[in-house]
Amino acid sequence: MAISKEAYKELEEVVGPENISDDVAIKDAYRSQHLTVILPGNTEEVAAVVKLCNKHKIPFQVQSTGWSFYPPEYHFIFLDMRRMNRIIEINEKNMYAVVEPYVIVAELQAELFKRGLTCNMKGSGANTTALAMSGHGHMGLSTSTGDRNDLATEWVTDEGEIVRLGTLGASDEWFCGDGPGPSLRGIIRTGGVMTKQATKVYHWGGPAGYPLQGNSPRYTLPEIPSNMMVRYFSFPSIEKLVEAELKIGESEIAFELMGFCPSMVSSNITTSNEEDFATLERFTKEVQGPGFMVIIIGNFPGDFEYKKMVLERIIKETSGKSLKPVEDPKVEATLLFQCTRVTASIRETFRAGGMFSSMMVQGQRYDLHVKWLEQAAVWKRELIKKGLVIADDGQQFGWGEEQGHLGHSEIFCRYNPYDAASFKAVHEWMDKIAKVALEGHYALPVNSSLSIEEIGSQVCNYHVWLGRLKKAFDPNLIGARTGFSYVGADTSGQHTMLYKPPLKNAREF
């Protein structure tokens, strides 16, 4: 059922007739006929729209950037944040940047490179929002993870109240996300809309820009910068891989360490499905076991030589083996660009083989992550033997962050969504490995069909507290997180969380 003419008129008065639409063609562009699209231009308009949603009891959702959107079956207001696309400030002295939701990380990072700085970039890629709120990424070893980088934030609650968190609320400055008083950085994850946020930025020892050559999808550089190096190492066992990763973290020599598997390397350096499969087959024969890709950046010649010397010693101590094709300057240049500008993600994800499902875990004990990954890979290989998923040798990947203090791991499984047996097998596999992660206390599974009660019971009953917070901040149950059903890729900074009918979960807490 569409919203009333009265509600539409009131919303139109807030954003202007050119920034609201019920047109059928526009709705099709958003994959749903159950929505009214609104493009707010500033924080005040967002707050006014949310207040009207409360007045008329109309649910709303918000998304800035992102790969996927899964609309519900009921009518709702969709806030598309594309008009709020400004880099407000880059503070070089205090090392933070302030952005609106539709600034993508590629834009921010390009401006930071010119200043000898960089920022965390989510693993989902350069086309995602620069809001810091969440997201693990390729450069997490040296730039941490998203939710460790968010500073002062401007936030509109599910009731339409504008809240300025951290130092922004006390002094109109952006340098800290906490205080005075209790921190609200965890509270903003219950819903609402972030309209501005400061994110930490970090030192960048690379060039101010990449002089790219070639054509998509094979861009390259005329030469490797003299202070940068990319290598891929494989190891005879999981134990040796973990030992090498922890030593690299402790020595703090690497700018980036990604637990790539050969299939992710091949997808980043090839230009067709046929070339990808052939390269993967060759790489699989050349590696001796699990591996990772590492990027070294020196701040001056002596620093670069020292880091290379330490890396060489660690690899020797752990019986690592270099994948020789990656040492080819053309291949190295492609990986260097794609994995520091993080254009790699879309190639790793949407490569040949149909749709993909992935299971992620994260937590402090990365050594436990890799044990979970190996078990998941063993079961995945069983599906490969049965012809139910793409043959990539059951490979997986994971990486440490913050110089080894935090871990994030994923395993992909590509399947044919039009084959009922393939679809069923993959989703049963996902549930199986999620239960192993949870019940074995390896780490917290991020995306599965496990209920929030099943997961919450193992993690301090966080679902109970989340429900209480939701009810306190969204008494009319119009915000998009009420059902706690995680159905959208967390690439937007504005999480895509939908109701789980019949809208009873939040009321039960």
N, C-alpha and C positions, 0 to 999 in steps of 0.2 A: 504494500500500500504506500503510495507516494505521500510526501509530507503535505500538509494543508497549505492552501493559498496564503493564509495569514502568516504562517511560519516562513514560507518562502519570501514573502514581501519584507518581513522584518530582517531576515538574513541578507536580502538584497540591499537593504538600506545600510547595512554595516560595510559590505565589501564592494558595492557598486554592481550594476547589472552585468557588466562585462566579466565579472569574477565569480559568477555563480551560474550553474546550468543544470537543467533537467532534460536537455536535448538527448534524444535516443542515440544519435551518433556519438556524442561525447561520452555517454555512459558505456557504449560498446568499447571505447578506447580504454576504459577502466575495467573491462571484463565483467560488468554487472549492470543490470537494469534496476537494481534495488538501491540505488544511491542518488544523492544530490551532491554534485561536485562544487566545492568552494575553494578559492585560492586567496587566503588571507595575505595581506601585505605587511603587517607589523604585529607586534605583541598585543596591542590594544584590540585589534580586529580579531585576533585569535580568542582573547578573553571574552569579547562580546559574543562571538559565535558560540562558544562553549556555554555561556550563560543562557543563550536562547535555546540550545539543545536541552538544558536542564528545565527551562520553562515549559517547553513543549514535549518533554520526555522522549526526545529523539536520540537514539544512540549515535555516537560519532567514532570515527577512526581517523588516524593521522599517519601520514607517511611522507618522508622527504625523498631520499633516493631509495634505491633498492632494486633487486632483481625480480622479486616475486610479490604478488599480491593475491590473497585468497579471500574473496568477498563472501560474506555470510548470505543467508537466504532471506533475511528481513531487510527492511529499508533503513538506511542510515545516512548520516552526513559524512562525506569524505573530505577531509582537509588535505589538500595537495599543497605542499609548502614551497613550491618552486619560485614564487615571487620573493621569498625571503632568502636571498642568495648573496649576501654581502660578507666579505672579510672586513670586519669592523676595525681590528687592530692587530698589529704584530709588534709585540714588545720585546725587542732584542735584549735589553738589559736584564729584565726579569724572566725572560725565556717562556713566554706564553703567547698564544694567539687567540683572538675572540672571533667567533664565526656565527652566522645564522644557519639554519638547518639545511638549506639547499646548496651550500658550498661543498663541493666534492673534494676529497682529499688530494686529488691530482692538482687542483687549482692551488690549494693551500701549500702543498709541498713544493710546487714550482716557485712560488714566491719566497718560501723559506730557503730553498737551495741558493737563491741569489744572495742571501744573507749569511750563508754558512751554517744553516740550521735545517732540521727536518722534524718530522712528527711521527707518532704511531700511525700506522695504516692498517686497517682491518684486513684479515686474510681474504675477505670477499672482494677486495680490489680497490683500484684507484677511483672507480666511479661511485663509491659510497660516500656517505656524509662525513664531513670532518668533525662532527660532534663527537666528543670523546667517549660517550657514555659506556660503550661496551665494544668488545671485539678483539680477538687475538689475531696476530698477523705475522708476516714474514720477518719483520724487524723487531719482534718482541724481545729478543735478547738484549738489545741496547735501547729500545724505546718503551719497554714494558707493554702492558695491555691496556685496552681502552679505559676500563673503569678505574685504573690506577692513575689516569692522566686528567680526569675531569676536575676542573677548578670551579670558580664561581659560575653560577648558572642562573639564567632567568627562566622561570617555569610557570606555566599556567596549569592550575590544578583542574581536576575533573568537574569542579563547581564553577570554574571561571575566575578564580582568584589569582592575581599575579604575585608570585613569590620570588624574591631575589635571594638566592642562597649564598652563604659564605660572606666574604668581604664585600661583595657587591651590595648586600643589604645594609652594611654598616658604613661604608666609606665610598661607594661608587667605584671601587677598584676591583680588579678581577683576579688577583694573584693567589687566592686561597679559596677552596671549596668548603671549608669547615668554619664554624663559629661566626660571630660569637654565640655561645650557647650550644645546644646539641646539634650535631651534624644532621642534615636532611638528605645527604647524598644517596643513602639507601632508600629513602622514602620516595624519591622521584621515580624509582623503578616500579612503583605501583600503578602508574598511569600518567594522565595529564599530557601536556605538550611542552617540550623544551623549545624556546624561541631564540635564545642566545646562550652560548657557553664558551668559556675559556678552556683551552687545552694546553698542556705542557708541550714545549718544543725542546729539541735536543741538538747537540753539536753534530754537524755534518762535515766530514773530511773529504767528501767527493767534490766533483765539479759543480759549477754554478748552473750548469745545464748540459744535456746530452746532445751532441751534434749528430743526430740520427741519420743513417743512410739506408737505402733500400725501400721496400714496400711492405705493407701489411700482408701476411702476418710475420714476415721475416725482416724486421728492422735489425740493424746492427750499428756498430760504431766504427769510425775509421781506424781507431786504435784503442787499446785498453789504457785508461789513465794510469800513470806510472806508480800510483800509490794504492791500486786496487787489484784484487785477485779473487777469482771464483774457482772452487774445486768441489768435486764430489768424491766422497770416500765410502767404501763398503767395508764391512767387518765380518769376521768369521762367526760371530754369535751376537745375540742381543746383549749379553753381559759386557762384551767388549765395546759395543756401540755406546751403551750407557756410560761406561767408564770414560770413553773419549769425550762425550758430550759434557759430562760433569767437570772434567779437567779443563776443557775449553772455557766453560763458564767460570770456573775458579780463577783462571788466568786472565780473564777479561780481555782476550785478544781479538775476538770476533765481533764484527758489526752485525752479522746476520748468521743464524744457523737454522736451517730448515730440514726437518727429517724427511726429505723427499724420498720417494721410492722411484725406481727407474721409469715407471710409466709417467710420472709427473715431469721428469726431466725430458723424456721423449716428446711429450705433448707440447712442451715449450719451445722446442727447436725445430719442429717439423711443420710442413705446410699443407699436408693432406692426410687423410685417413690411412692411405696405403703406406705412405712414408712413415707415419706414426707407428703402425703395427710392425713394420720391418725394423725400425730403429729400436723399438721396445724389445723385440726378439733378440737383437744383437746385444743390447745392454744387459738383458737378463742373463745371457751367457757369460758376460764379462765381469759382473759383480760376484763377490764371494759370499754375500749375505746382506743383511739389512744395512742401510746407509743414511747419510745426510749430505746436504750441500752447505758449504760454508763460504762466507764473503769476508775478506779481510780488507780493512781500509787503514792506511797509515796517515798520521797527521804530518809527518815529515819523513825523509828517507830513512833515518836511523830507526824510527818507530816502526816503519813498515818492515824493515829487515828483521827487527827483533820479533815482531808478531809472526812472521813467516818461520823463523827459527823455532819458536815455541810450538807452533802448529806442527811442524815437521817432527819434533821430538814426541809430541803427544800421539801422533798417528803411528810412529814407529813403536812406541810402547804398547799400543793397543792393537797392533797387527793390522792396521788399516791399509786399504789398497785404493789408489786413485783410479777413477774411471777416465781413461786416457782421452776419449773424444771430447770431454769437457775442457781439456787443456788446449784444444784447438782455439786460437784467438777469435775466430768468427763465432764459434759456439759460446765461448766464454763471454764475449761482448753481448750477445743476445740475452744470455741468462743474467748478466750484470744489470742491464737496463730493465728487463722485465721483473726482476726480483727486488729492485730498489725503488722502482716506480710502481711496482705491483700491478702491472698489466698481465701478470701471469695467471691470475686466479681464474679468469673466465675461460682460458684455454685448458687449464687443468680440470675444470668442472664440466664444461660443455664440449668434451671431446667425443670421439666416435663411440658408439655403443648404446645409444638410446638414452633413456632417463637415468638419473643417478639418485641413490639414497646414500646418506652418510650418517655415521654414528660418531658423536664427539664425546670426549670426556675431558675434564680439567680438574686440577688440584695441585697440591704441593709435592706429592711423591711421584715424580716422573718415572722413577725406576719401576713403579707399579703399573704405570700407564703402558709401558712397552710390553710387559707381560700380558696385559689384557689385549693389546693389539695383536700379539702373536697368536693368542687363542682365537680371537675373532678371525684372523687370517686363515687359520687352519680350517675353521668351519666354512669360510668363504670358498676355499679351494674345493671343498666337497660340492658346492653349488656349481663351480666351474666345470668339474668333471662331469656333472650331469647335464651340462649345456644350458643352465638356467641363467647364468650371468656372463658378462664378457670375460674372456680369458686374459687376465693380466697377472697371473701367478699369485693372485690373492694378496697383492702388496698393499701396504699401509704406510702411514706416515705420522710423525709427531714431532714436537720440538719443545725445548725448554725456553723459558723466558726469564727476564731479569737476571741474566748470568746464572741460570740454573735454579732459581728460587721458586719458579712456578712452571707448571707443565701443561701443555695442551696437545691432545692427540685426536686423530680422525682416521677413519677407514671408509673408503668409498666402495660402492657396489653398483655397477651399471647393469640395467636390466631392460627388458622389453615390456613397456607398460600395457601393450595390447595382447600380451600373452598371460593368461590367467595364472598359469603355473609359475611363471617367472615372477610375476607380481606378488603372489602369495609367498613364494620361497624367500624372497628378499625381505619382506616385512616380518616374516617369522624369524629370520636370521637377526634382524635388527632388535626385535624384542628379546631374543635369547641372549645376545651379547650385552644388551642394556642391563638385564637382570644379573649377569655375571659381574659387571662393573659395580653394580649397586650392592649386591649381596656379598661379594668378595671384598668390598671396601677398597677396590682399586682406585676409583675416582667417581665423580658424579656424572651420570649420563645426561647429556644436554637435550637430545631430541629422540624420543621414542614414544610408543603408545602407553608406556607405564603411566598410571594415574598419578596425580600430584600427591595423593595420600600415600601411595607406595613409596615415592621418592622422599616426601617430606618426613615420613616416619623414621627414615634413616639419617636425616639431616636436621636434627633439633626441632622437628615439627615446624619448619619454616612456613609451611602452607597455612597453618593456623594463624600465625602472626601476619602473613600476607593478607589473609582474608579480613582480619580485624582492621588492618591499615586501609584496605580497599573500602571497607564499609564506612570508615571514618572520613576518608577523603572523597568518596563518591557515593553519597547516601541515596542518590536517585538512580544509581546503577546505569549510567549512560556512557561511561568511559569504556574503552575498548578492551580492558583487561579483566572484566568481571568474571569470565568463565575460566580463567587460568589455562586456557587451551592454546598452547604455543604452536601456531600454524604457519608463521611467516618467517622467511629468512631474516636474521637480525642484521640487516645491512643498512637500515635506514636511520638508526639513531632514535627513531620513534618506533618502538617495537610493534609488530603486527600481532596483536592478541585479540582473539574473538570470543564472543559469548558462546557458552556451551548450554544450549536450551535444556530445560525451560527457565533459565536464569535464576536458579535456586542456590547455586554453590555459595555465593558471597553472603547470602542471607542466613546460611546455616551457621556461620561462625559467630 
